[in-house]
Amino acid sequence: MRAKKLYKITFLHLGKCYELYARHVETSPLWGFTEIGELVFEPAGSGLLVDPTEERLRDEFADTRALHLPMQSIVRIEEVERKGALVIRDAGDGQKVTPFPLPTRPG
């Protein structure tokens, strides 16, 4: 039997670019939003090294059953095979993904 699907969600929030993993993604009943549920974190204390980003995100979303993200804030949703490192970056500084097409300047 195939394991439950895993999604990597990249979104913008308060000048930061977040990358989270979740098992549930669908259109939200709230118009213009996408519902993200069943966030995936490593069990606390499961490894020798502590990832401060994962700890920060686990604390921030500790009581969250579902995120309802505005569609405009979502950069990318990918279906992936396995979970990678969680990431928080400055949205304007060196991110891997360009959030929106940037207009080209005549030059």
Secondary structure, 3 states (H helix, E strand, C coil): CCCCCEEEEEEEECCEEEEEEEEEEEECCCCCEEEEEEECCCCCCCCCCCCHHHHHHHHHCCCCCEEEEEHHHEEEEEEECCCCCCEEEECCCCCCCCCCCCCCCCC
